[in-house]
Amino acid sequence: RPSAPYQPIISQTSINSTTLVLNWRKDSDFNYSPIRYSIIQYEIADKWYNYKEKPEGQITSLLIKGLEPNSKYRFRLAAQNDIGISDYSRPTNFITTKEALPSLKLEIDEINREHPCQINLHIKQFNSHRSDAMQLKILYKQLSSETFETVLFPITNTSIHMSNICSSSVVVQSVYILFICLTNSVGDGPLSHAKYFHLNQYSPNKTVELVSAQPISSNQINLEWTRVNDINGYQIQWFENETSNEIVRKRRNIMNNTIIVSNHESSTLLENLKPYTIYDIYVTTFNVFGNGPVNMVNRVRTHEAPPSFITKLIFSYVTYTSLDLSWSEPSDRNGLLRTFELVYSSLPNTENNNNNSSTLIKTIKQVITYPTMSLKIDDLESRQLYDFQICACTIVCGPVVKQTIRTGPQPNSPTFPSDFTFSNEKNELIWKPVTNSEYYLLEYASVTTDENKWNKLDKTTKSLYHIDYTQLFPQASNDTYTFRVYSMNHYGISEASSILRITSTELLPRSASSPSSIIATVKTFITNSGYLFFILLALVGLLLLMVVCIILTCCCCCYRQRRKNKLGSRTNTMSTALDDVTATFQRTESKRSLHRDSLALSDIYNNSCGARTPPRPAPLSSTLDGRRSALLYDDLNSNKSLLDEYSLKTNLSCADNESSKYPWYQLPQQLYTYMSNNHIREQEDDESETQSTSVQSVNINGGANGGHILMQNVPKSRKPVAGVSSFV
């Protein structure tokens, strides 16, 4: 291998902020093999690194690039030939790269003028490597002047006060232009945007009167306004529809949405806008001293545009004749999504397999209304390659997304079910479960009709299935059926299982009266239905409970109605009986009153006509329980009497009645008849009264003992009272 090279040399004049030139001397000791490459290493921060370039052996000078500004480096060199790599040379002395030009472009936030020839400059916040050699440079001049005044300030904060701007060569009330930039020992960085100001004028106080703000395309808005005099121009800003606080923030920090229009213009065109987006537009007048009042334009929405690409197109549950297709919305709607246009067509098969697919290309187009983003596609051909194209549409349709798929098993489809057998005892198809399968599809075909025409039997999540002979068609007693089963998951279908042949005799139902057959049928139904059996059982129980509740409710209502009717009947009976008792009592009292009045009138008449008093007619008696009861006379204390009507009106004389044996026959015929009949009826009504009577006293005016007659009758006694006639 070669010996170590001489120490490399760095030219001081070649040192810049990021580059320098490294020189070295070619070594003559090759050790019988020429130098192929030179290996360069550099040290920074006490660590050696290999330089990315390896110059060839004949080169003795190289421009080193990509160095850090204001950093210390040293270099060393090694030679390489076919034998190996030499030792490294002695390193160079440390050198320091120069400062780089500042790359940050500053932005002026605002300029405030409080006094003549003085301004307060506000700079937007910035992040940069601030070294001691870096300063802020401000350049300003009168607009009509040719040279700039330069002022340097240390970078301590973002607010700078400048005074004594006016000089003997500056005319007061002139327009100024101002720039700022970062500077160091190497040079100046990029200048900021120009800022105009006036020393002793006020900002405009007039607002812009807009004539119209109309969108003319999906990314352009045309503005027209009435011109304002005595201004320098118009500042127009636009932002997407946000809250007021965010608008203020954006107006301060985003300059891309701002344009300056001359004061001679009365219209402008806003471009590069987003489709179907609402914008808030602000127009402000300005002069050299500042901005005037802000005028907000009515919100304007740009026109619709074609949407972007549909990001996802997903195929699932792919079988031999169908599949499920779903997709996502486009990332940028650019308007109101209305429809999705789907076109799919069959492609010629290039595989060398025996399939029955047609060579004709079939193309089908479907339009799906948003927000539907899935579709079940049937009637596909088995193992056929299809090309699907879909796009989203607003007023126009966007770009098309294409994807191809072949019907049949997919890369992540499950394996086919194995051990496919038939149980004669239970009429069940049984197979071995597949681990990654979601459900199973069963098909059958009739050998007599068409053995190649497969019909769908059912799908199940279990690894067994009870066959009902009535599900098969045609149903012939001597027919033979073939069965096969597929496993299915989210990706697609598996290959078919082995084909199973079963005769119709084996599928015929067993005796229905056999308990074992009934139990087997119930077990099979429970196994195949799963949760459906328990749901049906719960529904039947709920139905029975509702029937019982309805019956109990009807019984309660009937019982309550019956009790109500019975209670009403009793109430009517009691009311009728009470009315009868009341009427009987009133009739009895009336009869008694009339009877007492007639007797009193008779006694008064006899006592007033002479001392001879004929005997009264013997009262009738009634038999109660085989015993004879005496007639009771009540006291004659009632004020209502026949005396009031007859004693004063009749002018019967005692002399006319003395010749008669029975003076009461001289009474009026009506009174006598009434008295006789009343006696008889009174005796009949008193049959139901109590046998015991109490002593009663009757005071009658006009009788013996000062006109008072006392009558006392004791039950079962006919003893007369002194001075009073009695019944015989």
C-alpha positions in Angstrom: 0.0 0.0 0.0 1.2 3.6 -0.5 2.8 5.7 2.1 1.1 8.6 3.8 0.6 11.7 1.6 2.1 15.1 2.4 0.1 17.6 4.5 -2.7 19.3 2.4 -2.7 23.1 2.0 -5.7 25.4 2.2 -5.7 28.7 0.2 -6.9 31.5 2.5 -8.2 33.4 -0.4 -10.5 30.5 -1.3 -12.2 30.4 2.1 -15.9 31.5 1.9 -18.9 30.9 4.1 -19.7 27.4 2.7 -16.7 26.5 0.4 -12.9 26.4 0.2 -10.2 24.9 -2.0 -8.0 22.1 -0.7 -4.6 21.4 -2.4 -2.1 18.6 -1.9 1.2 17.4 -3.5 1.3 14.1 -5.4 3.5 11.5 -3.7 6.1 9.6 -5.8 6.3 6.5 -3.6 3.6 4.3 -5.2 5.1 1.0 -3.8 4.9 -0.5 -7.3 1.1 0.4 -7.7 -0.3 3.7 -8.9 -2.6 5.8 -6.7 -6.2 5.2 -7.6 -8.1 7.6 -5.2 -7.5 10.2 -2.6 -9.6 10.0 0.6 -10.4 13.3 2.3 -11.6 13.7 5.9 -12.6 16.9 7.8 -12.9 17.5 11.5 -15.7 19.7 13.1 -16.7 19.8 16.7 -13.9 17.3 17.6 -15.2 14.6 15.2 -13.8 13.3 11.9 -16.1 12.7 8.9 -15.4 11.4 5.4 -16.0 13.8 2.6 -18.5 12.6 0.0 -16.2 12.9 -3.0 -13.2 10.7 -3.7 -11.0 12.4 -6.3 -8.9 10.2 -8.6 -5.2 9.7 -8.0 -4.1 12.2 -10.7 -6.1 15.1 -9.1 -4.2 17.4 -6.6 -6.8 20.1 -5.9 -10.5 20.0 -4.9 -13.3 22.5 -4.1 -14.9 21.5 -0.8 -18.6 22.4 -0.6 -21.4 22.3 1.9 -19.6 23.8 4.9 -21.3 25.6 7.7 -20.8 29.4 7.9 -18.7 30.8 10.7 -17.4 27.3 11.7 -14.0 25.8 12.4 -12.6 23.0 10.2 -9.4 21.1 9.5 -8.6 18.5 6.9 -6.4 15.4 6.3 -5.7 13.1 3.3 -5.1 9.4 2.6 -4.1 7.7 -0.7 -5.5 4.4 -2.0 -4.1 2.0 -4.6 -4.9 -1.6 -5.5 -3.0 -2.9 -2.5 -4.8 -0.8 0.1 -5.2 2.6 1.9 -2.3 4.5 3.3 -2.1 6.2 6.6 -3.6 9.7 6.9 -1.4 12.7 6.5 -0.8 15.3 9.1 -4.0 17.5 9.4 -4.1 21.1 8.4 -4.4 24.0 10.8 -7.9 25.0 11.9 -9.6 27.5 9.6 -12.9 29.4 10.1 -15.4 29.8 7.4 -16.8 33.2 6.7 -20.2 34.6 7.6 -22.9 33.8 5.0 -25.2 36.3 3.6 -28.5 36.5 5.5 -31.2 34.6 3.6 -34.2 35.7 5.6 -36.5 38.2 4.0 -38.1 40.5 6.6 -41.6 42.0 6.4 -42.8 45.4 7.7 -45.9 45.2 9.8 -46.8 48.9 10.0 -45.4 52.4 10.3 -46.8 54.9 12.8 -46.3 58.6 12.6 -46.8 60.6 15.8 -44.6 63.6 15.2 -43.1 65.3 12.1 -39.9 63.7 10.9 -40.3 60.8 13.2 -41.7 57.3 12.6 -42.2 54.0 14.6 -41.3 51.0 12.5 -42.8 47.6 13.5 -41.3 44.4 12.0 -43.1 41.1 12.0 -41.7 38.4 14.2 -38.9 36.2 12.6 -36.6 33.4 13.7 -33.0 33.5 12.5 -29.5 32.8 13.8 -28.6 36.2 15.3 -24.9 36.6 15.6 -23.1 39.6 16.9 -22.1 40.7 13.4 -25.6 40.7 12.1 -27.6 43.9 12.1 -30.8 45.4 10.8 -30.4 47.7 7.9 -33.0 50.4 7.0 -33.0 52.1 3.6 -35.3 55.0 3.0 -35.4 58.0 0.6 -37.7 60.6 -0.8 -39.7 59.2 -3.7 -38.3 61.8 -6.0 -34.7 61.3 -4.8 -32.2 58.9 -6.4 -30.1 57.9 -3.4 -31.1 56.0 -0.2 -30.3 57.0 3.3 -29.0 54.0 5.3 -29.4 53.4 9.1 -28.1 50.4 11.0 -29.8 49.1 14.2 -28.9 46.1 16.4 -31.4 43.3 16.3 -32.8 43.6 19.8 -36.5 43.9 19.2 -39.0 44.2 16.4 -40.0 47.9 17.1 -37.6 50.7 16.0 -38.0 54.4 16.6 -36.5 56.6 13.9 -36.1 60.4 14.4 -34.6 63.3 12.5 -35.6 61.8 9.1 -36.1 65.3 7.7 -32.8 67.0 6.6 -31.9 70.1 4.8 -32.1 68.2 1.5 -35.5 66.8 2.3 -38.7 68.7 1.5 -41.4 68.3 4.1 -44.7 66.8 3.0 -43.0 64.6 0.4 -43.6 60.8 -0.1 -41.0 58.4 1.3 -40.2 54.8 0.4 -38.6 52.4 2.9 -36.9 49.0 2.8 -35.4 46.8 5.5 -33.0 43.8 5.4 -30.5 41.9 7.5 -26.8 42.6 6.9 -23.4 41.2 8.2 -19.8 41.5 7.2 -20.4 39.5 4.1 -23.2 41.5 2.7 -26.9 42.3 2.7 -29.8 39.9 2.8 -32.9 40.2 0.6 -34.9 43.4 0.8 -38.4 43.5 2.2 -41.5 44.8 0.4 -41.5 48.5 -0.1 -43.4 50.6 2.4 -44.6 54.1 1.5 -45.3 56.8 4.1 -45.8 60.5 4.5 -44.5 62.5 7.4 -47.3 65.0 8.0 -50.5 63.9 6.2 -53.4 61.9 7.6 -54.6 58.6 6.2 -57.7 58.7 3.9 -61.2 58.9 5.6 -63.2 57.8 2.6 -64.6 54.3 2.0 -64.9 52.6 -1.3 -68.4 52.2 -2.7 -68.5 48.9 -4.5 -70.6 48.5 -7.6 -70.4 44.7 -7.9 -68.5 41.6 -6.9 -69.4 38.7 -9.2 -67.7 35.3 -9.7 -66.8 34.6 -13.3 -65.4 31.2 -13.0 -64.4 28.6 -10.3 -61.2 30.5 -9.4 -61.9 34.1 -10.4 -64.0 37.0 -9.0 -64.4 40.3 -10.7 -64.6 43.5 -8.6 -65.8 46.9 -9.7 -66.1 50.0 -7.5 -66.6 53.8 -7.7 -63.3 55.7 -7.8 -62.2 57.8 -4.8 -60.2 61.0 -5.2 -57.1 62.2 -3.3 -55.7 58.7 -2.6 -52.7 56.9 -3.8 -54.4 53.5 -4.4 -56.5 50.7 -3.2 -55.5 47.7 -1.1 -57.6 44.6 -1.7 -57.5 41.6 0.6 -59.6 38.4 0.4 -59.9 35.4 2.8 -62.0 32.3 3.1 -65.1 32.7 5.2 -63.8 32.6 8.8 -64.7 34.3 12.1 -63.7 37.9 12.5 -60.8 37.1 14.9 -59.3 34.8 12.3 -59.8 37.4 9.6 -57.8 39.9 11.6 -55.1 37.4 12.2 -54.9 36.5 8.5 -54.9 40.1 7.5 -51.8 40.7 9.6 -49.9 37.5 8.7 -50.8 36.6 5.1 -49.6 38.8 2.3 -50.4 36.3 -0.5 -54.1 37.4 -0.4 -53.3 41.1 -0.9 -53.0 43.2 -4.0 -52.4 46.9 -4.6 -54.4 48.7 -7.3 -53.7 52.1 -8.6 -56.0 55.0 -7.8 -56.8 55.3 -11.5 -58.4 51.9 -11.6 -62.0 51.1 -10.8 -62.0 47.3 -11.3 -59.7 44.3 -10.8 -59.8 40.5 -11.1 -59.1 38.2 -8.2 -57.4 35.0 -9.4 -56.2 31.6 -8.1 -59.1 31.2 -5.8 -60.6 27.8 -4.6 -63.6 26.4 -6.4 -67.0 26.7 -4.7 -65.6 28.6 -1.8 -67.1 31.7 0.0 -64.7 34.6 0.3 -64.8 37.7 2.4 -63.3 40.6 0.4 -62.0 43.8 2.0 -61.1 47.0 0.1 -59.1 49.8 1.7 -58.0 53.2 0.4 -54.5 54.4 1.3 -52.2 57.2 0.8 -48.6 57.8 1.8 -49.6 58.4 5.4 -51.5 55.2 5.9 -54.6 53.2 5.2 -58.2 54.5 5.3 -61.3 52.8 6.6 -62.0 49.2 5.6 -65.0 48.3 3.4 -66.2 44.7 3.5 -67.8 43.4 0.3 -70.7 41.0 0.5 -69.6 37.4 0.6 -69.0 35.9 -2.8 -68.9 32.2 -3.7 -66.9 31.0 -6.6 -68.4 28.6 -9.2 -68.3 24.9 -9.0 -65.5 22.9 -10.6 -64.9 19.2 -11.3 -64.1 17.2 -8.1 -60.8 15.6 -7.5 -60.0 11.8 -7.7 -61.9 9.3 -5.7 -59.3 8.1 -3.3 -60.5 4.5 -2.6 -62.2 1.9 -4.7 -62.8 -1.3 -2.6 -64.1 -4.7 -3.8 -65.5 -7.1 -1.2 -67.5 -10.3 -1.0 -66.4 -11.3 -4.6 -68.1 -14.5 -5.8 -68.2 -16.1 -9.2 -71.2 -14.0 -10.4 -71.4 -11.0 -8.0 -69.4 -8.6 -5.9 -69.8 -5.6 -3.6 -68.3 -2.3 -4.7 -67.7 0.7 -2.4 -65.7 3.9 -2.7 -64.9 7.1 -0.8 -65.6 10.7 -1.5 -63.1 12.8 -3.4 -60.6 14.7 -1.3 -61.7 18.0 -2.9 -65.4 18.3 -3.7 -65.1 21.6 -5.5 -68.9 21.9 -5.4 -72.0 20.0 -4.5 -71.6 16.3 -5.2 -74.6 15.1 -7.1 -73.8 11.7 -8.7 -71.2 9.0 -9.3 -70.8 7.6 -12.7 -69.8 3.9 -12.8 -68.8 2.0 -16.0 -67.7 -1.6 -16.0 -67.0 -3.9 -18.8 -65.6 -7.4 -19.4 -62.2 -7.9 -20.8 -60.8 -10.7 -22.9 -59.4 -13.5 -20.8 -55.7 -14.2 -21.4 -55.5 -17.2 -19.0 -55.3 -20.6 -20.5 -58.1 -22.1 -18.5 -61.2 -23.8 -19.5 -64.0 -21.4 -18.7 -67.3 -20.8 -20.4 -67.1 -17.0 -20.3 -68.0 -15.2 -23.5 -65.4 -13.4 -25.7 -67.8 -10.5 -26.3 -67.1 -7.3 -24.4 -70.1 -6.2 -22.3 -70.1 -2.6 -21.1 -72.6 -1.4 -18.4 -73.0 2.2 -17.2 -74.7 3.1 -14.0 -75.4 6.5 -12.3 -75.5 6.4 -8.5 -77.0 9.4 -6.6 -74.9 10.9 -3.8 -74.6 10.1 -0.8 -74.9 6.4 -1.8 -71.3 5.1 -2.1 -71.7 1.4 -2.4 -73.3 -1.0 -4.9 -74.1 -4.7 -5.2 -73.3 -5.9 -8.7 -74.8 -9.2 -9.9 -75.1 -11.2 -13.2 -71.3 -11.3 -13.7 -69.6 -14.2 -15.6 -67.6 -16.7 -13.7 -63.8 -16.2 -13.6 -64.1 -13.2 -15.9 -61.8 -10.2 -15.9 -63.7 -6.8 -15.5 -62.5 -3.3 -15.8 -64.2 -0.8 -13.4 -64.1 3.0 -13.9 -65.8 5.5 -11.6 -65.8 9.3 -11.2 -67.5 11.9 -9.0 -69.7 14.6 -10.5 -70.8 18.1 -9.5 -72.1 20.1 -12.5 -69.3 18.4 -14.4 -67.6 15.1 -13.7 -64.0 14.8 -12.3 -61.2 12.5 -13.3 -61.8 8.7 -13.7 -60.4 6.1 -11.4 -59.8 2.7 -13.0 -59.3 -0.8 -11.4 -59.6 -4.3 -12.7 -60.7 -7.5 -10.9 -61.5 -11.1 -11.8 -64.5 -12.8 -10.4 -64.0 -15.9 -8.3 -61.5 -16.6 -5.5 -59.4 -13.6 -4.4 -55.9 -13.6 -2.8 -57.3 -13.4 0.8 -60.3 -15.7 0.2 -60.8 -18.6 2.6 -60.0 -22.2 1.7 -62.7 -24.5 0.5 -64.7 -26.6 3.0 -63.5 -30.2 3.3 -65.0 -33.5 4.5 -68.4 -32.7 2.9 -70.8 -35.5 3.8 -74.5 -36.3 4.2 -76.3 -37.6 7.4 -79.2 -39.9 6.5 -80.7 -39.9 10.0 -81.1 -36.2 10.3 -81.1 -35.1 6.6 -78.1 -32.8 7.3 -75.2 -31.7 5.2 -72.0 -31.7 7.3 -68.5 -30.3 6.5 -65.4 -29.2 8.3 -65.4 -25.6 9.4 -63.0 -23.1 7.8 -61.2 -20.7 10.2 -61.3 -17.4 8.3 -64.8 -17.9 6.8 -67.7 -15.7 7.7 -70.4 -17.9 6.3 -71.0 -20.7 3.8 -73.0 -20.8 0.5 -74.8 -24.0 -0.6 -75.8 -24.9 -4.1 -77.6 -27.8 -5.7 -78.4 -29.1 -9.2 -80.8 -31.7 -10.5 -79.1 -34.5 -12.5 -82.3 -35.2 -14.4 -83.0 -31.6 -15.5 -79.5 -30.1 -15.9 -76.5 -31.2 -14.0 -74.5 -28.1 -14.9 -77.2 -25.6 -13.8 -76.5 -24.8 -10.2 -79.1 -23.2 -8.0 -78.6 -21.3 -4.8 -79.9 -23.4 -1.8 -79.1 -21.2 1.2 -76.3 -19.6 3.2 -75.5 -20.4 6.8 -72.9 -19.6 9.4 -72.8 -23.1 10.8 -70.9 -26.1 9.5 -74.0 -28.2 9.0 -77.3 -27.6 7.2 -80.7 -29.5 7.4 -82.1 -30.1 4.0 -85.9 -29.6 3.5 -87.1 -31.6 0.5 -89.6 -28.9 -0.4 -86.7 -26.4 -1.1 -85.5 -28.4 -4.1 -86.9 -28.1 -7.6 -88.0 -30.1 -9.4 -89.3 -32.6 -6.8 -89.3 -36.0 -8.5 -89.4 -39.3 -6.7 -86.6 -40.8 -8.8 -84.4 -37.8 -9.2 -80.8 -37.4 -8.0 -79.4 -34.1 -6.7 -75.8 -32.9 -6.5 -74.7 -30.5 -3.7 -71.6 -28.4 -3.1 -70.6 -25.7 -0.6 -68.3 -22.6 -0.6 -66.8 -20.7 2.2 -67.0 -16.9 2.1 -65.4 -13.9 3.9 -65.0 -10.2 3.3 -62.5 -10.6 0.5 -64.3 -13.2 -1.6 -65.4 -16.8 -2.2 -63.4 -19.9 -2.0 -63.1 -22.8 -4.5 -66.0 -25.3 -4.4 -66.0 -28.3 -2.2 -66.3 -31.8 -3.4 -69.6 -32.6 -5.1 -72.0 -34.8 -3.1 -74.7 -36.9 -4.8 -78.0 -37.6 -2.9 -81.1 -39.4 -4.3 -84.6 -38.0 -3.7 -85.4 -41.2 -1.7 -82.8 -40.2 0.9 -84.2 -36.7 1.1 -87.8 -37.7 1.6 -89.1 -36.7 5.1 -89.3 -39.5 7.8 -92.5 -40.3 9.7 -93.8 -37.2 11.3 -95.4 -39.1 14.2 -92.0 -40.5 15.3 -90.8 -38.7 18.5 -87.2 -39.0 17.4 -88.1 -37.3 14.1 -89.8 -34.5 15.8 -86.9 -34.0 18.2 -84.4 -34.1 15.4 -86.4 -31.6 13.4 -86.6 -29.2 16.4 -82.9 -29.6 17.1 -82.1 -29.0 13.4 -84.2 -25.8 13.4 -82.6 -24.5 16.5 -79.1 -25.2 15.2 -79.7 -23.6 11.8 -81.7 -20.7 13.0 -79.4 -19.7 15.8 -80.6 -16.5 17.5 -83.7 -16.5 15.3 -85.3 -19.4 17.3 -84.9 -17.6 20.6 -86.4 -14.4 19.0 -89.4 -16.3 17.8 -89.8 -18.0 21.2 -89.8 -14.6 22.9 -92.3 -13.2 20.4 -94.7 -16.2 21.0 -94.4 -15.8 24.7 -95.1 -12.1 24.4 -98.1 -12.8 22.2 -99.5 -15.3 24.8 -99.0 -12.8 27.6 -100.9 -10.1 25.6 -103.8 -12.6 25.0 -104.0 -13.4 28.7 -104.0 -9.7 29.7 -106.8 -9.0 27.2 -108.9 -11.9 28.5 -108.4 -10.8 32.1 -109.3 -7.2 31.2 -112.6 -8.3 29.5 -113.5 -10.5 32.5 -112.9 -7.6 34.9 -115.0 -5.2 32.7 -117.9 -7.7 32.5 -117.8 -8.3 36.3 -117.9 -4.6 37.0 -120.8 -4.1 34.6 -122.8 -6.9 36.1 -122.3 -5.5 39.6 -123.3 -2.1 38.4 -126.5 -3.4 36.8 -127.3 -5.4 40.0 -126.7 -2.5 42.2 -129.0 -0.3 40.0 -131.7 -2.9 40.1 -131.6 -3.0 43.9 -131.6 0.7 44.0 -134.7 0.9 41.8 -136.5 -1.8 43.9 -135.7 0.0 47.2 -136.9 3.4 45.6 -140.2 1.8 44.5 -140.8 0.2 47.9 -140.0 3.4 49.6 -142.4 5.3 47.4 -145.1 2.7 48.1 -144.5 2.9 51.9 -144.7 6.7 51.7 -147.9 6.6 49.7 -149.5 4.1 52.1 -148.5 6.2 55.1 -149.9 9.3 53.6 -153.2 7.6 52.7 -153.5 6.1 56.2 -152.9 9.5 57.9 -155.5 11.1 55.6 -158.1 8.4 56.5 -157.4 8.7 60.2 -157.8 12.5 60.0 -161.1 12.2 58.3 -162.3 9.6 60.7 -161.4 11.7 63.7 -163.2 14.7 62.3 -166.4 12.8 61.6 -166.5 11.3 65.1 -165.8 14.6 66.7 -168.6 16.3 64.7 -171.1 13.6 65.7 -170.3 14.0 69.4 -170.5 17.7 69.3 -173.8 17.6 67.5 -175.4 15.2 70.0 -174.1 17.0 73.1 -175.4 20.3 71.9 -178.9 19.2 71.0 -180.0 17.7 74.4 -179.3 15.6 77.3 -180.5 12.5 75.6 -177.7 11.2 73.6 -178.4 8.2 71.4 -176.0 5.5 71.5 -173.2 5.5 68.9 -172.9 2.7 66.4 -170.7 -0.1 67.7 -167.4 0.1 65.9 -166.2 -2.8 63.9 -163.4 -4.9 65.2 -160.7 -6.7 63.3 -159.1 -10.0 64.3 -155.3 -10.1 64.6 -153.8 -13.5 65.2 -157.2 -14.8 66.5 -157.6 -12.1 69.1 -160.1 -9.3 69.1 -158.6 -5.8 69.4 -160.4 -2.7 70.6 -160.7 0.4 68.4 -158.4 3.1 69.4 -159.4 6.8 69.4 -156.7 9.3 69.0 -156.7 12.7 70.7 -158.7 15.3 68.8 -156.2 18.0 69.0 -156.0 18.7 65.2 -157.0 22.2 64.2 -158.3 21.0 60.9 -161.8 19.5 61.5 -165.2 19.2 60.0 -166.5 21.6 62.7 -165.0 24.5 60.8 -167.2 23.7 57.7 -170.4 22.3 59.2 -170.9 23.5 62.8 -171.3 27.1 61.7 -173.1 26.6 58.4 -175.9 24.2 59.5 -178.9 25.7 61.3 -180.1 22.5 62.7 -182.4 23.1 65.7 -182.6 20.8 68.6 -186.4 21.0 68.7 -186.7 19.5 65.2 -184.5 16.6 66.3 -186.2 15.7 69.6 -189.1 13.8 68.0 -186.5 11.6 66.2 -185.2 8.5 67.9 -181.8 8.9 66.3 -180.9 12.5 66.0 -177.8 11.9 63.8 -180.1 10.7 61.0 -181.0 14.3 60.6 -177.4 15.1 59.5 -176.8 15.8 55.9 -176.9 12.6 53.8 -173.4 13.1 52.4 -171.8 13.5 55.9 -173.6 10.4 57.2 -172.6 8.3 54.2 -169.0 9.4 54.5 -168.9 8.7 58.2 -170.4 5.2 57.8 -168.0 4.2 54.9 -165.0 5.7 56.7 -165.7 3.6 59.7 -165.6 0.4 57.7 -162.4 1.3 55.7 -160.7 2.4 58.9 -161.2 -1.0 60.4 -159.8 -2.8 57.4 -156.6 -0.6 57.3 -155.9 -1.0 61.0 -155.5 -4.8 60.7 -151.8 -4.4 60.3 -151.3 -2.1 63.3 -150.1 -2.9 66.8 -152.6 -4.4 69.3 -151.4 -2.3 72.2 -152.9 1.1 72.5 -152.3 3.9 74.9 -154.6 6.0 76.9 -155.8 8.9 74.9 -157.5 12.0 76.1 -159.9 14.1 74.0 -161.0 17.5 75.0 -164.2 18.6 73.4 -165.8 22.0 73.9 -169.4 22.0 74.8 -169.6 18.7 76.8 -170.2 18.0 80.5 -167.8 19.1 83.1 -167.5 22.6 81.6 -167.6 21.4 78.0 -164.7 18.9 78.3 -165.2 15.2 77.6 -162.6 12.7 78.6 -162.6 9.4 76.8 -160.4 6.5 78.1 -160.4 3.1 76.5 -158.2 0.3 77.8 -157.3 -2.5 75.4 -159.8 -5.4 75.8 -162.1 -3.3 78.0 -165.6 -1.9 77.4 -165.8 0.0 80.6 -167.6 3.3 80.0 -166.3 6.6 81.3 -168.6 8.6 83.5 -170.6 11.3 81.7 -169.5 10.0 78.2 -171.4 7.6 76.0 -169.6 4.4 75.1 -169.9 1.7 72.4 -172.2 -1.2 73.1 
